[in-house]
Amino acid sequence: MSRISVRGFAVASATAVTTVGAVVGVAAGNPQAAPEKFEATAADATLLADIPAGEQAQVQVASLTQQAEAQAAAADTAAQQSAWEAARLQAAKDAEAKKAAAEKEKAEKEKAEKEREEARERADRDAVRDASSFAAQSSYSVAEVQAMARQMVPGGQFQCFSNIVDHESTWNYRAQNPSSGAYGLVQALPGSKMASAGADWRTNPATQIKWGLNYMNERYGSPCGAWSFWQANHWY
């Protein structure tokens, strides 16, 4: 093997078959096996011919071994690519499943919170008193009017209701706007609108509270809805 270079090993193994095929083709009268092809490969074939006969088989075996190793390396690369792609797809599926689980959990929490809020509102409504449950008086202090409102307005809405009354009348159930004619705790305009809640709307704060609460619920959804509008516009 000392008579051939490393390149010679590869060339000998690659050209030996070509050379033999060309010779056989010419002998068989195959027109495609042109003399030019034979001449082109003959020079390479001499490399194999220069190797002692006992070592030619070793050269060919070494070439086949290299081919097998190259094929094995290609197979390993393909396997690695396939494994990577499978891992990528699985990671994408896991991420999607995790996202779906998180969204489901969030939706369930929001639903539970909404149900709790509705339950609180129902409890508030059940706990409030109607205007007719209060005995009529000749006059009422601010503290008494506020106490009535606390019993009539749902707990979660009272502060918003109170904020509006604070700004509209400072809890004076006889307050009247001299220019517009608005009247009462919630400054109904005109004040006679409150007659739908009771004929005593001029003198009974409970009647005014009842009418004001109904107005806020019907127009803004709740006293807090009315308060949000009031903050943006300074009227409601």
Residue, then its C-alpha position, 0 to 999 in steps of 0.5 A: m500500500s506504500r505505492i499509492s497515496v490516500r487520494g489514490f485509494a479513493v480514486a482506485s475504488a471509484t474508477a475500477v468499476t468504471t474501467v472494467g465496465a468500459v472494457v466489457g462494453v467495448a468487447a460486447g460491441n456496446p456503442q455507448a462505451a466510447p473509446e474516449k470514456f475508456e481513455a479518460t478512465a484508463a489513467d485512473a485505472t492504472l492507480l489500481a493496477d499499480i497496487p500489488a494484487g494482494e492489496q487491491a482487495q484491501v483498497q476496495v474494502a476500505s472504500l466500501t467501509q468509507q461509503a458505509e460510514a458516510q451512509a451511517a452518518a447521513a442516517d444519523t443526521a436524518a434521525q436527529q432531524s426527525a427527532w428534533e422535528a418530533a420534539r418541536l411538534q410535541a413542544a408546540k402541542d404542549a404549549e397549546a394545551k397549556k394555553a387552553a388550560a390557562e384560558k379555561e381556568k381563567a374563564e372558570k374563575e371569572k364565572a365563579e366571581k360573577e356568580r359570587e357577585e350576583a349572589r351578593e347583589r341578590a342578598d343585598r336586594d333581599a335585605v333592603r327595605d321598601a319606602s313604605s316600611f318607614a313611618a312618616q315623620s314631620s321632619y328628618s335629620v341628615a343622619e336619619v335620611q342617610a340611615m334610611a338610604r342605607q336600608m334601602v340601597p344595596g350595600g355594594q351600591f350605597q357609596c355610589f348613591s351617597n356620592i351622588v346625593d352628596h353632590e346634588s343636595t348634601w342630603n337635604y330632602r327639601a333642596q330645590n334648585p331655584s333656576s331649574g326647579a330640580y327637587g329633593l335628594v337626587q334633584a329630580l327634574p321636574g320634582s313631580k317625576m317622583a310622584s311615581a314612587g309616592a304621593d308624598w314625594r315632597t316631604n318623605p325622603a324614603t319616597q325620594i330614595k326609592w325613586g332615585l334608586n329606580y332611576m339610576n338602575e333603569r338609566y345606568g344599570s346601578p347607582c355606581g353606573a350613575w356615579s361613573f357617568w356623573q364623574a365624567n359629566h357632572w350631571y346624570 
